[in-house]
Amino acid sequence: MIFKKIQKNISQFWAVGIILIYSLLMAEYFNSVTKEVTSIQGLDTSSSIYLYIASFNYFIVILTSFAVWLISSFLFHMFAILLGDNEVKFKEFIKYTGVIYIFPAIGFAFALYLFEAIKLPKDNTLEFFKVNKSMIAIGWIINISSSLAFILAVPIIKYLYHINWLKSFGAVVIPIASIYLLGQFFSEFVL
């Protein structure tokens, strides 16, 4: 089977390398958007304080990308173990979840390419982001490619943990829905 062949050829280094590429592309995209908007507002993007803040944000995006990958993979792993009978080592599972981030990396590469071609107006920049077809397309590309990584986690869980489709779907959806609902609860009642 194809999954057995892929299983032999994937290593931890591939996963970490793809996550690093993904996080660098995401950081570069957000840095480009921020730099463009800041320069339109008339702020000096060559000042030392701006460069410090931009470097800090770049580092935070990279760190957050790795944290989201590890935490989401851990949650998927735990729910797959809870819903199934087969125990798989987290070290074995995480290399697959890292490799599927190739799709969001490609999405951010396209988004970065498309954004570089857009000329932002000096007035109503936020309104331009909402109505411009290229910006809407960039949003769709980022969202679909990022969702694809979560969707592809379902068959990986099914074959790796030897559970049915419904349980593998639940192992992905339950953590994501729980985090979403917790966020809604805190934003509504706590903050």
C-alpha positions in Angstrom: 0.0 0.0 0.0 1.1 3.6 -0.6 0.9 4.5 3.1 3.5 1.8 3.9 5.9 3.2 1.3 5.5 6.8 2.5 5.9 5.6 6.1 9.5 4.3 5.3 10.6 7.5 3.6 9.4 10.2 6.0 11.7 11.3 8.8 11.5 13.9 11.6 13.8 16.2 9.7 11.3 16.4 6.8 8.5 17.4 9.2 10.6 20.0 11.0 12.0 21.4 7.7 8.5 21.8 6.2 7.2 23.5 9.4 10.2 25.8 9.3 9.5 26.7 5.6 5.8 27.2 6.4 6.6 29.4 9.4 9.1 31.5 7.5 6.7 32.0 4.6 3.9 33.0 7.0 6.2 35.4 8.8 7.4 36.9 5.6 3.8 37.4 4.4 2.7 39.1 7.6 5.9 41.2 7.6 5.2 42.3 4.0 1.6 43.3 4.8 2.7 45.2 7.9 5.5 47.0 6.2 3.3 48.0 3.3 0.5 49.3 5.5 3.0 51.1 7.8 4.7 52.8 4.9 1.3 54.0 3.5 0.5 55.5 6.9 3.7 57.6 6.6 5.7 55.9 9.4 9.4 55.3 8.9 10.0 51.6 8.3 13.8 52.1 8.5 13.8 53.3 12.1 15.5 51.1 14.7 12.3 50.8 16.8 10.3 49.6 13.8 13.0 47.1 12.8 13.1 45.8 16.4 9.3 45.3 16.5 9.3 43.7 13.0 12.1 41.3 14.0 10.3 40.4 17.2 7.0 39.8 15.4 8.8 37.7 12.8 10.3 35.5 15.6 6.9 35.3 17.4 5.2 34.1 14.2 7.8 31.4 13.7 7.6 30.3 17.4 3.7 30.3 17.2 3.7 28.2 14.1 5.8 25.5 15.8 3.7 25.7 18.9 0.4 25.3 17.0 1.8 22.3 15.1 3.0 20.6 18.3 -0.1 21.3 20.3 -2.6 20.4 17.6 -0.7 17.2 16.8 -0.6 16.3 20.5 -4.4 16.9 20.8 -5.1 14.8 17.6 -2.8 12.1 18.9 -4.5 12.0 22.4 -8.0 11.9 20.9 -7.0 9.2 18.4 -5.7 7.1 21.3 -8.9 7.7 23.3 -11.1 6.8 20.4 -9.1 3.8 19.2 -7.5 0.7 20.5 -4.1 1.0 18.9 -1.4 3.1 20.6 1.0 4.9 18.3 4.0 6.8 19.5 3.7 10.6 19.3 7.1 10.7 17.7 5.8 8.6 14.9 2.6 10.6 14.4 4.1 14.0 14.5 6.3 13.5 11.4 3.1 13.0 9.3 1.4 16.1 10.7 4.5 18.1 10.0 4.7 17.0 6.4 1.1 17.9 5.6 2.0 21.5 6.4 3.5 21.6 2.9 0.0 22.7 1.6 -0.3 25.8 3.9 3.3 26.6 3.0 2.4 26.6 -0.7 -0.7 28.7 0.2 1.4 31.3 1.9 3.9 31.3 -1.0 1.1 32.1 -3.4 -0.4 34.7 -1.0 3.0 36.4 -0.7 3.4 36.4 -4.5 -0.1 37.8 -5.0 0.3 40.4 -2.4 3.5 41.7 -3.9 1.5 42.5 -7.1 -1.1 44.6 -5.3 -0.8 48.3 -5.0 -2.5 49.5 -1.8 -4.3 52.9 -1.9 -3.2 55.7 0.4 -6.8 56.1 1.8 -9.2 53.5 3.2 -6.6 50.7 3.3 -8.8 48.6 5.6 -11.8 49.0 3.3 -9.6 48.0 0.4 -8.6 44.8 2.2 -12.3 43.9 2.6 -13.5 44.6 -1.0 -10.5 44.0 -3.2 -10.8 40.7 -5.2 -7.1 39.9 -5.0 -7.1 40.3 -1.2 -10.3 38.2 -0.9 -8.5 35.5 -3.1 -5.5 35.7 -0.8 -7.7 35.1 2.2 -9.3 32.1 0.5 -6.0 30.6 -0.5 -4.6 30.9 3.0 -7.8 29.5 4.6 -8.2 26.6 2.2 -4.6 25.5 2.3 -4.5 25.7 6.1 -7.7 23.7 6.3 -6.3 21.1 4.0 -3.6 20.3 6.6 -6.3 19.5 9.1 -8.4 17.5 6.6 -5.4 15.4 5.6 -4.8 14.6 9.3 -8.0 12.5 9.2 -6.8 9.7 6.8 -3.4 9.8 8.5 -5.1 9.0 11.8 -7.3 6.4 10.2 -4.4 4.4 8.8 -1.8 5.0 11.5 -4.1 4.2 14.5 -6.3 1.6 12.6 -9.6 3.3 13.5 -12.6 3.9 11.3 -13.3 7.1 9.4 -15.8 8.5 11.9 -13.4 8.1 14.9 -10.5 9.6 12.9 -12.7 12.5 11.9 -13.7 12.9 15.5 -10.0 12.9 16.6 -9.5 16.0 14.5 -12.8 17.8 14.9 -13.3 17.4 18.6 -10.1 19.3 19.6 -10.6 22.0 17.1 -14.3 22.5 18.0 -13.4 22.4 21.7 -10.8 25.1 21.3 -13.2 27.2 19.2 -16.0 26.9 21.8 -13.6 27.6 24.7 -12.5 30.8 22.8 -16.1 31.8 22.3 -16.8 31.2 26.0 -13.9 33.3 27.1 -14.5 36.1 24.7 -18.2 36.3 25.7 -18.1 35.8 29.5 -14.6 36.4 30.7 -13.2 39.2 28.6 
